[in-house]
Every structure is written in C-alpha cells, then in structure tokens.
Amino acid sequence: MRSVFYTPVYAAISRGFCAEEGLEVEVYTCAPGEKTTDLAAQGRADAVQSSPSGGLVSADRGETDFPLHFAQINRRDGFFLVARPERTQFQWMDLEGADP
C-alpha cells in the first residue's frame, strides 16, 4: 500500500528530479513483516525511507546496531492535513477536539 505521506518522493521521481541528479530510484513497498531497516542491513537497498520513530523503538529495546534517521519534522516534509467536509479556509482551531 502506498501513502499520500510519501507524495514528495513520488513527485521527485515522476517529475524527473532524481534522474536529473543521476539517481536511479526504484520504489519498493515492503511485504508484511519485512522492515526497511532489514533491507538496508542486508544490502538489498542503498537507501530507505522510514519513520524516525523506528530508531527510537530500537534504542528503547536496547539495540545498538540500527540505522540512524535524519529528518526535519514539521517543515515542508510531507505531512498533510485532510478534512471532511471540505473547508475553504483552514484555521488551526479547527483541529481542537478533532479525532486523529
């Protein structure tokens, strides 16, 4: 399954931005039970996109050999807010009391 969360990646690939930089990018969705970090550790992927919380979970478990994540959260990084019904003018207060 693909998520709208990763739209910037899909856009960069489809608009040719990766190719312009000399990068050959193949998008692969992990199978159930498969982890992106395992793909990287096994040499089956040169780079993976995963949640920063994945590294935190590994650290909380006491693991010491896990990929480090680098990210800038909450600044043009692919987070989207969506709503039903359509809103023509968004205000942050619209989120008060809303379900995640």
Residue pairs with C-beta under 8 A, 6 or more apart in sequence:
1 29
2 10
2 29
4 80
5 78
5 79
5 80
6 49
6 78
7 78
7 80
8 77
8 78
9 27
9 49
9 78
10 27
11 17
12 18
12 25
13 25
13 27
18 24
18 25
28 39
28 45
30 36
30 39
35 50
35 54
36 45
36 48
36 49
36 50
36 54
37 48
37 50
37 54
37 58
37 66
37 67
39 45
39 48
40 46
40 47
40 48
40 67
41 67
48 67
50 69
51 69
52 69
52 71
52 73
54 66
54 69
55 66
55 67
55 68
55 69
58 66
59 66
71 77
73 79
81 90
81 95
83 90
83 94
87 94
